[in-house]
Amino acid sequence: VKNELICTNVVGLKNINSISDLDDQLATHSLASGTALAFHPTDNNLFLAGTEEGKVFKCSSSYKSRYLDVLPAHHMTVEAIKWSPFHSDVFMTCSQDWFLKVWDHNFPKQPLFVFELGAAVGDCAWANHSATVFSAVTNDGKVHVFDLSANKYDSLVSQVVTNKKKTKLTSVQFNPTDPILCVGDDRGNVTTLKLSPNLRKLPKLKKGQVYKLDHEVEKSKLEKIVELVRSK
């Protein structure tokens, strides 16, 4: 019977700016400080790792001596990386540099969307009821909720949820079934918020029809927005 956790070293995160930095066989690179990790929702070998230096490493457990890509995603610590639960190519990152960014990992040279939130961003989360809705929390005590189908440039709402000064929000998560948002802070408190109707709009239904979440419909909704941005 196993009574302990056993770790396996998959890959070391070297302090580099791009994959080409590894071409110099004589160069030595210190290890970067890992701060965020996200496994791909469908590819068990693929994962993303964020660092204190603002880089995001795209890695595969099948290639332990090489990275698939290195993204200069942020200028400060990457606090969180989250894959979309509806679209397996899309993920978002947030950082202490005040920015929240949405990416397509197949086209990583530049983010699809960039949002400046006015304070260090502690965490971010995708909604379970819509592919275009996500949230983030910041060090100034605010929670921000976005919907790309309604506004591609700014949040729909930014709400202060803590009255105590110097209280930093550190985590956020959507309830998997109900329109509720849970927010945690650095004092150990968890605040629950109910999403207003404009933040959880349902498609128009015929009389007597019952709404049922369709993952393919949601994926298509986000894909149309991503393709529109890519084409610009």
Disulfide bonds with the S-S distance in Angstrom:
none
